[in-house]
Every structure is written in structure tokens, then in C-alpha cells.
């Protein structure tokens, strides 16, 4: 049976590139995004699309009910939706509580709510794979980005917790940890030549990644070809964290 894969944050960046890769692999794909127009554009008649606010329990419930009505099951969840936070989300002492909560609502509660939505079906079938898109920021602290770094550390440990709790029940969980990727979320920095040069100077490969390069790893995980991988953090950062 052709796997059904749900991608949150599928309307742009890494999510959109992942959806394209999964569709090319012949999988049945559900593109979920807060921006429904963006989700529909990525789906483009080749996939199912649905609006979702991953931080809102009712929205997640409605979205996954729609996916289940369309496909009848979810075999793979790619929990990709995420935010870095506004410029206010900086060092701890100057980050407003509301901004801290907003970042964690999307980056931590989002994967949790989406996993809760698919786990009952996966448990019933005794199979499934949850792929959480975390970040190297969950492994090393990004200066001045306390809320984001903390949230991605939590997302990484959430993926590992799922691996430990559900591996024996046939459900795998892995995280993908990108370094700096040129997406709409990072364009404010990387479209500035000086800021991009400073960033690329830190990367042994001498460049930032394209979304498609991260999507290739997610797609490979989703195919099930790495069947013994569970609880792993796949780092794709051009060697940045090796320095």
C-alpha cells in the first residue's frame, strides 16, 4: 500500500521541498499549513491540502480528521512547522513571556499535538514513523535566540522520547536537524550579502543549504529504507557544528 505522509508547514521552505520530494517518490501526501493558499499551491492537484494551526488543539483535530477522511490513515508524520520568533525573542531577560509562549506553542506543542493525532492509528496498525524537523539550534545554543534554541532542544528530545516509548510497538521516531537553510524564514538574514557572507564563513562547506537538500533526507527517512534508524538526529549543517 502506498504510504500516506502528512507534512506540517508544507506550504513553503523545507516543507514545500519535502512535499515535492515525496510526491516524486509516488507517495500520497497531505500538505498542511497555516497559510491554506500556500498549501494548495504546493499540492497543485498532486496532493491533498488543508489549513492547520499546529499550536491549536481544535485546529489540529479538524485537520487530521480531514486527512483521515481523505486517505483513511497516516503512515508518516513530518512535523516540520516551526517559527524562530520575532526580534523580541532574544536573550532570556528581554524576551516577553508572550513571545516565549508563542515560539514554544508552534515548535514544541505543535509536534506534540500532531503526534497525538496520528499515534492511535499507528498503534492500531503496529507501524508508523514520526519525523520531527528540529535544528542544530537544539544541539548548540544560538546566541540571542533563547526561546528558539530552547524550543528546538525540546523538539529533539520529544522525538527521542517517542522513539523510546513506541519503538517496540512498531513506530519509529527520528529528528532532522538542519543548519542554516535559505528559506522564507531566514531570507531577512541571507538576502543581505554581508550577513550571508558572515554566516557562510562559519560553515566548512562555505555555503548555506537549499531547502531541497534537507528535503532529500526527510524524503529518504519517509520511504522507510532506513528501517533500523530510530531515535536519531540527522544533522545537515555543512559541518558547522563540527567546528
Secondary structure, 3 states (H helix, E strand, C coil): CCCEEEEECCCCHHHHHHHHHHHHCCCEEEEEECCHHHHHHHHCCCCEEEECCCCCHHHHHHHHHHHHHHHCCCCEEEECCCCCCCCCCCCHHHCCHHHHHHHHHHHHHHHHHHHHHHHHHHHHHCCEEEEEECCHHHCCCCCCCHHHHHHHHHHHHHHHHHHHHHHHHCEEEEEEEECCEECCCCHHHHCCHHHHHHHHCCCCCCCCEEHHHHHHHHHHHHHCCCCCCCCCEEEECCCHHHC
